[in-house]
């Protein structure tokens, strides 16, 4: 009986020793991996997936593990390609799903700084951002540019996620954004209903809709509902503050301007003409 127990004890000790040896090999391999990853300070080679192959010794065997490249970023070969993929996908979502005119999205490859884009950058996504100015001063371009930044912020760090993850995040964010002209809102009841609920609304060309009292009532209702639900809204318009008061009533003007002062902004965009800039660039 004692010999039998002694045999079991030896067997158990042998198993424990084997487990300890295996654990030590794993610890050694992990330490080796961390060391090799830390030694990567420049792009090891052009890649297609943002990963590097780390060769490790596991006991008597050599193993290869794929790890996320530690210097992955917008300036490496894969990072440049990834940013191109993201820009292309966001452009598709903004034009096909959100409804942003292609001419605005096409300008993103050469950012144009204007009063409108600078103010859009400063906006904290609370209340209303009202961009007021003459045709061609960059109001709608700035609104579209903000949507691009908004979607990118919802993606997060694309270098630390799989392709399907950042694409899913972009599509989810885009589903809550609406771009609609004021005239479209008054012509289509379904649009008027949807824009009240969207997470982010760009109400383009306020004041270009019909002057009928029924049309203005629809616009007042949309803006009031978004004001009450505290949903961020960008409005582009050629109207001044006083024009808004005359056309839609003092109460709505005070709501819009009040919100613009309390977290939002009412911006007079100046006389810059993006159309003139485009013609000069093409010449």
C-alpha angles and dihedrals in degrees: 000000000000091000089051092052090045090055091050090050092053091048092050092048089051091052092048090049091051092050091049091050092049091048091051091050090052092048091049092048093049091049090050090049093051090049093051092047090051090052092061105098101148135040104285095203141326108288138187101207107035093250135119128210114238116197112211139179115235106182106296093344132085115221132186121215127190112224134176108266108256093217095045109143146126094289100054122088094258092042092055091049091047092051088051090053092049093048091050094049094046091049089054092049094046095050102034102031106025097032101233111161112256093232091069095046091047090063094060093089088070110035113217115205114216136155087264096053092045091052091045088055091053095047113109095209092251124126118332133343106197116192110194126184149101124301112286098021093118102260097133093038089056091049091051091046089053090053089053090052090045093054092046090053089055092052092058118191106353092188091069097048140063120260092252090053098056091040091053091049092049093049092047091051093046091053089066096050124087131187115192137159116234091242092055090053094054092044098050121048092196091058090047088055096046096048091058090062104037118117091231126016129193107198103195126201099005106195095033092093124096117296091226113125090236091058093049090048090057092051091048090051093050094049093044092051092050090046091052093047092044093232116162113251134183116203124191117195146150089221122107123221092266091046090057090052093051095045102041104018135264094272094060092042090053091049093051095042092041091053090045089056094043101062096320132076142232106208130190101208102203131225102297112134116213089188089061090048090052092051092049091050091050093049 
